[in-house]
Amino acid sequence: MSTLPKIAWVGLGIMGSPMSENLIKAGYSVTGFTLEQDKLDRLAAAGGSVASSIAEAVKDADVIVTMVPASPHVEAIAYGENGILENARSGALLIDMSSITPQTSVDLAKAAKDKGIRVLDAPVSGGEAGAIEAVLSIMVGGEQADFDEAKPLLDALGKTIVLCGPHGSGQTVKAANQLIVAVNIQACAEAVVFLEKSGVNLAAALDVLNGGLAGSTVLTRKKDNFINRDFKPGFRIDLHHKDMGIVTDAARNVGAALPVGAVVAQLVASLRAQGDGGLDHSALLRGVERLSGSQV
């Protein structure tokens, strides 16, 4: 019989489904809940169990993992009579891997403590590919003892796993991550348009650029998206728009100027307003093409 903790997983989207499946592959017993039946069917096919409600999913769990889109979703599944805090057992560990505001994580940890439930905020970076390959970067906020307990589980999901500080710290680092990624994608998109309009072989140019100081994980992961104009969502513009709002608000609160970040946040918002919110964030290229007079 397995001595591994029993896992409840809430949220089986683009990231949550492959992540939960990686826990199953690592030998964990996973009971999942989400609103889409096809996602529950996928979990069952991978060897997991499915629940008909949050309460059913979490009632016997040692560890509860949540992966939902934004702060309102976390609040909806955590609070209320049908939520996690009212139905999880005292002593359970709640690991929220959503990307939300730092304050939401702080408030959740405080509310959970009153119920005897421990909390880690543990947002991730690496996109759908990183989730599938279990090579995510996981930035964690919370207590050292809880992090140490969670570390073996997180090791089944990611490659770089770091406790960044107290509650909310993981979300703050994730906000900085999203700032860097958005600016990087925008710079790559501008380079792509510049190279193509200059008549340079794009694939060759991106290969040599990625071998030098301009190289990045963003360019490695998104190079084919740029070349093929393949914007199937690995991480949607809608979500990056949400994250840019988080980082700009948090920066304002601490008095940090983000001049380039503010411009890129507007470019993300513009792309979303033009109907491209459901595309991958590499579709920032479409915005540059429009500004440059290209037909898209």
C-alpha positions as CSV (number, residue, x, y, z in Angstrom):
1,M,0.0,0.0,0.0
2,S,1.3,3.5,-0.9
3,T,2.6,5.7,1.9
4,L,2.4,8.7,-0.4
5,P,-0.1,11.4,0.6
6,K,-3.5,11.4,-0.9
7,I,-3.9,14.2,-3.4
8,A,-7.0,16.2,-4.3
9,W,-6.6,18.2,-7.5
10,V,-8.9,21.1,-8.4
11,G,-8.6,22.6,-11.9
12,L,-7.8,20.5,-14.9
13,G,-7.1,23.0,-17.7
14,I,-4.1,23.3,-20.1
15,M,-1.7,23.1,-17.2
16,G,-3.6,21.2,-14.5
17,S,-4.3,18.1,-16.6
18,P,-0.8,17.2,-17.5
19,M,0.5,18.2,-14.0
20,S,-2.0,15.9,-12.3
21,E,-1.1,13.1,-14.6
22,N,2.5,13.5,-13.7
23,L,1.6,12.9,-10.1
24,I,-0.2,9.8,-11.0
25,K,2.8,8.6,-13.0
26,A,4.9,9.3,-9.8
27,G,2.7,6.9,-7.8
28,Y,0.3,9.4,-6.1
29,S,-3.4,8.7,-5.7
30,V,-5.1,11.7,-7.3
31,T,-8.8,12.6,-7.0
32,G,-9.7,15.4,-9.3
33,F,-12.5,17.9,-9.7
34,T,-13.2,20.4,-12.5
35,L,-16.3,21.7,-14.3
36,E,-15.6,20.1,-17.6
37,Q,-16.6,16.4,-18.0
38,D,-14.1,15.8,-20.7
39,K,-11.2,16.8,-18.4
40,L,-12.5,14.5,-15.7
41,D,-12.7,11.7,-18.3
42,R,-9.1,12.4,-19.2
43,L,-8.0,12.2,-15.6
44,A,-9.9,8.9,-15.1
45,A,-8.2,7.5,-18.2
46,A,-4.8,8.4,-16.8
47,G,-5.6,6.4,-13.6
48,G,-7.0,9.1,-11.4
49,S,-10.3,9.2,-9.5
50,V,-13.0,11.8,-10.2
51,A,-15.2,13.7,-7.7
52,S,-18.6,15.3,-8.2
53,S,-17.8,18.3,-6.1
54,I,-15.0,20.1,-4.4
55,A,-16.2,18.8,-1.0
56,E,-16.0,15.2,-2.2
57,A,-12.5,15.7,-3.7
58,V,-10.9,17.3,-0.7
59,K,-12.6,15.5,2.3
60,D,-10.0,12.8,2.7
61,A,-7.0,14.5,1.1
62,D,-3.7,15.0,2.8
63,V,-2.7,17.5,0.1
64,I,-5.0,19.7,-2.0
65,V,-3.5,21.2,-5.2
66,T,-5.4,24.0,-7.0
67,M,-4.7,25.2,-10.5
68,V,-7.3,27.8,-11.7
69,P,-7.0,30.9,-13.9
70,A,-7.2,33.9,-11.5
71,S,-7.9,35.3,-8.1
72,P,-11.7,35.2,-8.3
73,H,-11.5,31.5,-9.2
74,V,-9.3,30.8,-6.2
75,E,-11.7,32.6,-3.9
76,A,-14.7,30.8,-5.4
77,I,-13.2,27.3,-4.8
78,A,-11.6,28.1,-1.4
79,Y,-14.4,29.9,0.4
80,G,-18.0,29.2,1.2
81,E,-19.8,26.2,2.5
82,N,-19.0,24.1,-0.6
83,G,-15.4,25.3,-0.7
84,I,-12.0,23.8,0.2
85,L,-11.6,25.5,3.6
86,E,-15.0,24.2,4.9
87,N,-14.5,20.7,3.7
88,A,-10.8,19.8,4.0
89,R,-9.6,18.1,7.1
90,S,-7.6,20.0,9.7
91,G,-3.9,19.6,9.1
92,A,-4.2,19.3,5.3
93,L,-1.8,21.1,3.1
94,L,-3.2,23.4,0.4
95,I,-0.9,24.1,-2.5
96,D,-2.3,26.8,-4.8
97,M,-0.4,26.7,-8.1
98,S,-2.6,29.3,-9.8
99,S,-1.2,32.7,-10.8
100,I,-3.0,35.3,-8.7
101,T,-2.3,38.5,-6.8
102,P,0.1,38.2,-3.9
103,Q,-2.6,39.7,-1.6
104,T,-5.0,37.0,-2.5
105,S,-2.5,34.4,-1.4
106,V,-1.8,36.2,1.9
107,D,-5.5,36.4,2.6
108,L,-6.0,32.7,1.8
109,A,-3.2,31.6,4.1
110,K,-4.7,33.7,6.9
111,A,-8.2,32.3,6.4
112,A,-6.9,28.7,6.1
113,K,-4.9,29.0,9.3
114,D,-8.1,29.6,11.3
115,K,-9.3,26.2,9.9
116,G,-6.1,24.4,10.8
117,I,-5.1,24.2,7.1
118,R,-1.6,25.0,5.9
119,V,-1.1,26.9,2.6
120,L,1.7,27.4,0.1
121,D,1.4,29.6,-2.9
122,A,3.3,27.9,-5.7
123,P,2.8,29.4,-9.1
124,V,4.7,27.9,-12.0
125,S,6.5,28.9,-15.2
126,G,7.1,26.8,-18.3
127,G,3.8,26.7,-20.1
128,E,2.0,23.7,-21.4
129,A,5.3,22.1,-22.6
130,G,6.9,22.5,-19.2
131,A,3.8,21.0,-17.6
132,I,3.8,18.0,-19.9
133,E,7.6,17.4,-19.5
134,A,7.5,18.0,-15.7
135,V,10.2,20.6,-16.0
136,L,8.3,23.6,-14.6
137,S,9.9,26.3,-12.5
138,I,8.0,26.5,-9.3
139,M,8.2,29.6,-7.1
140,V,6.9,29.1,-3.6
141,G,5.7,31.3,-0.7
142,G,5.0,30.0,2.8
143,E,6.6,28.2,5.8
144,Q,9.8,26.2,5.4
145,A,8.4,23.1,7.1
146,D,5.4,23.0,4.7
147,F,7.7,23.6,1.7
148,D,9.9,20.7,2.9
149,E,6.8,18.4,3.1
150,A,5.6,19.5,-0.3
151,K,9.0,19.2,-2.0
152,P,8.8,15.5,-3.1
153,L,5.4,16.2,-4.7
154,L,6.7,19.3,-6.4
155,D,9.7,17.4,-7.7
156,A,7.3,15.3,-9.8
157,L,6.0,18.5,-11.4
158,G,9.0,20.7,-12.0
159,K,12.8,21.0,-12.2
160,T,13.5,24.3,-10.4
161,I,11.7,24.6,-7.1
162,V,12.5,27.4,-4.8
163,L,11.0,28.7,-1.5
164,C,11.1,32.5,-2.2
165,G,9.8,33.8,1.2
166,P,6.6,34.1,3.2
167,H,3.1,33.8,1.9
168,G,2.6,35.8,-1.3
169,S,6.3,35.7,-2.2
170,G,5.7,33.0,-4.8
171,Q,3.1,35.1,-6.5
172,T,5.4,38.2,-6.4
173,V,8.1,36.2,-8.2
174,K,5.6,34.8,-10.7
175,A,4.5,38.4,-11.5
176,A,8.1,39.3,-12.2
177,N,8.4,36.2,-14.3
178,Q,5.4,37.2,-16.4
179,L,6.9,40.7,-16.8
180,I,10.1,39.3,-18.2
181,V,8.4,36.8,-20.4
182,A,6.0,39.4,-22.0
183,V,8.8,41.8,-22.7
184,N,10.9,39.0,-24.1
185,I,8.2,37.8,-26.4
186,Q,7.5,41.3,-27.6
187,A,11.2,41.8,-28.4
188,C,11.3,38.6,-30.3
189,A,8.2,39.5,-32.2
190,E,9.7,42.8,-33.2
191,A,12.9,41.1,-34.3
192,V,10.9,38.6,-36.4
193,V,9.1,41.4,-38.3
194,F,12.4,43.3,-38.7
195,L,14.2,40.3,-40.1
196,E,11.5,39.3,-42.5
197,K,11.0,42.8,-43.9
198,S,14.8,42.9,-44.4
199,G,14.7,39.7,-46.5
200,V,16.7,37.6,-44.1
201,N,16.1,33.8,-43.7
202,L,14.1,33.8,-40.5
203,A,14.8,30.3,-39.3
204,A,18.5,30.7,-39.8
205,A,18.5,34.1,-38.1
206,L,16.6,32.8,-35.1
207,D,19.0,29.9,-34.8
208,V,22.1,32.0,-34.6
209,L,20.5,34.6,-32.4
210,N,19.5,31.9,-29.9
211,G,23.1,30.7,-29.7
212,G,24.3,34.1,-28.4
213,L,23.4,36.6,-25.7
214,A,20.0,37.1,-27.3
215,G,19.2,33.5,-26.7
216,S,16.4,32.6,-24.2
217,T,14.0,29.9,-23.2
218,V,11.3,32.1,-24.7
219,L,13.0,32.0,-28.1
220,T,13.6,28.3,-27.8
221,R,10.0,27.5,-26.9
222,K,8.4,30.0,-29.3
223,K,10.6,29.9,-32.3
224,D,8.4,27.5,-34.3
225,N,5.3,29.6,-33.3
226,F,6.9,32.6,-34.9
227,I,8.1,30.9,-38.0
228,N,4.9,28.9,-38.6
229,R,2.5,31.6,-37.2
230,D,1.1,28.7,-35.1
231,F,-0.6,30.4,-32.2
232,K,-2.4,27.4,-30.7
233,P,-2.6,28.3,-27.0
234,G,0.0,27.0,-24.6
235,F,-0.5,30.1,-22.5
236,R,-3.3,32.4,-23.7
237,I,-3.1,36.2,-24.2
238,D,-6.2,36.5,-21.9
239,L,-4.1,35.0,-19.0
240,H,-1.0,37.1,-19.7
241,H,-3.3,40.2,-19.8
242,K,-4.4,39.2,-16.3
243,D,-0.8,38.7,-15.2
244,M,0.3,42.0,-16.5
245,G,-2.4,43.6,-14.5
246,I,-1.1,41.9,-11.4
247,V,2.5,43.0,-11.9
248,T,1.6,46.6,-12.8
249,D,-0.7,46.9,-9.7
250,A,1.8,45.2,-7.4
251,A,4.7,47.4,-8.7
252,R,2.6,50.5,-8.1
253,N,1.9,49.4,-4.6
254,V,5.6,49.2,-3.8
255,G,6.7,52.2,-5.8
256,A,8.6,50.3,-8.5
257,A,8.6,51.9,-12.0
258,L,8.0,49.6,-14.9
259,P,8.3,51.8,-18.0
260,V,8.8,49.0,-20.5
261,G,6.5,46.7,-18.7
262,A,3.7,49.3,-18.9
263,V,4.1,49.6,-22.6
264,V,4.0,45.8,-23.2
265,A,1.0,45.5,-20.9
266,Q,-0.8,47.9,-23.2
267,L,0.3,45.9,-26.3
268,V,-1.1,42.7,-24.7
269,A,-4.3,44.5,-23.8
270,S,-4.5,45.8,-27.4
271,L,-4.1,42.4,-28.9
272,R,-6.8,41.1,-26.6
273,A,-9.2,43.9,-27.6
274,Q,-8.7,43.0,-31.2
275,G,-10.1,39.5,-30.5
276,D,-6.8,37.5,-30.1
277,G,-7.2,36.8,-26.4
278,G,-7.6,33.1,-26.9
279,L,-4.3,32.7,-28.8
280,D,-0.9,31.9,-27.4
281,H,1.0,34.8,-26.1
282,S,3.5,34.4,-29.0
283,A,0.7,36.0,-31.0
284,L,2.1,39.3,-29.8
285,L,3.7,38.9,-33.2
286,R,0.3,39.7,-34.8
287,G,0.3,43.1,-33.1
288,V,3.7,44.0,-34.4
289,E,2.6,42.9,-37.9
290,R,-0.4,45.1,-37.8
291,L,1.6,48.1,-36.6
292,S,4.1,47.4,-39.5
293,G,1.4,47.2,-42.1
294,S,1.6,43.5,-42.7
295,Q,-1.6,41.5,-43.6
296,V,-2.6,39.0,-40.8
